[in-house]
Amino acid sequence: MKQKEIKIPEATIKRLSTYINCLERLDAEGFQVVSSELLGESCQVSPAQIRKDLSYFGEFGVRGVGYGTKNLAEQIKKILGLDKIWPTVLVGVGHLGHALLNFTFFREHGYRMVAAFDNDPGKIGREVTTDVIIHPIEKLVEITREERAAIGIITVPASSAQETADRLVEGGVKGILNFAPNKVKVPENVTIRNVSIVSELDNLAYLLSKKHGRRRLTRKKTISRPPKL
């Protein structure tokens, strides 16, 4: 299916990933065909929005019948490029890095972790998962090239983020997902996504404050009574 030469909203791309998860869940529940209403209810997205998102990429399903659950999931994976394997490396095996390495979502969506790197001598040589070993940061460029890694994930402290990104670029990666607090600069031929967990939490706090108002929790005063004689 040929993609239309139009700019796709970023929000649409994010929702496509959600649609895959919902379709796979509905398929597991026995739904071979789904309507936009059922998919919308499962994803908490309006049916009209689903139809609009899919219309950017062509026509899917049969009017009045619905979408083949498995077929639509496969079509969306092709749109997102998830019908291929993406060799991925991770730099910084702290709490966050360790959790990401063990996140089963990566394997299920075609992201194959091929190596991890850290500068802590106590971690070097450890096997994080069945097929991922922690290597010294000095070997990042060499191993990244050998594994032909396409994506690099940065989970290092802010002070090391730019240097890490530079090494990943030198190693040949074409896309970087940066979890470090600082944004990093990369060449135009490299795609960068900066993910700030703190910013997301700040945004959530703002929305909660706006929705519920700034209410202060006050402790209920207790009146102490003299003991009975």
Secondary structure by P-SEA (a helix, b strand, c coil): cccccbbbbaaaaaaaaaaaaaaaaaaaaccccccaaaaaaaacccaaaaaaaaaacccccccccccaaaaaaaaaaaaaccccccbbbbccccaaaaaaaacccccccccccccccccccccccccccccbbbbcccaaaaaaaaacccbbbbcccccaaaaaaaaaaaaccccccccccbbbbbcccbbbbbbbaaaaaaaaaaaaaaaccbbbbbccbbbbbcccc
